[in-house]
Amino acid sequence: MQRFGVALIIAAGLAAGCGGGSSSSSSGSTRSQAATSSQAGGGTQQASAQGKQVFTQNCAGCHTLAAAQSNGQVGPNLDQLKPDRATVRRQVITGGKPGGMPSFKGSLTNAQINAVAQYVSGVAGQ
């Protein structure tokens, strides 16, 4: 049985941090920072792709989210809510009120929950 509707107000936890670092004038340090930024961007893109896939497979049946081309009518419209990562993550883990959105804690991994939280919070309302 496929579970529909990822988090109404879904929360985040996959903080893909952008470390500013020190502002050194050495070219070696600049190259190192550029490589780190490039790797972080690639990881963020990969997480976003995974988040979109998790959303499409588990949430799109209930929630509207234009970026995922979903227009579910059961759960809240995420484009209107524009939830932040923490909210998405919390909602995915705990679910909604009884009879509402189910908890996905047992059916999604922590990485999948983090990815969908990052994805939804990043694209909702665009």
Beta strands, then each sheet from edge to edge (+ up, - down):
strand 1: 64-65
strand 2: 70-71
sheet 1: 1+ 2-
end
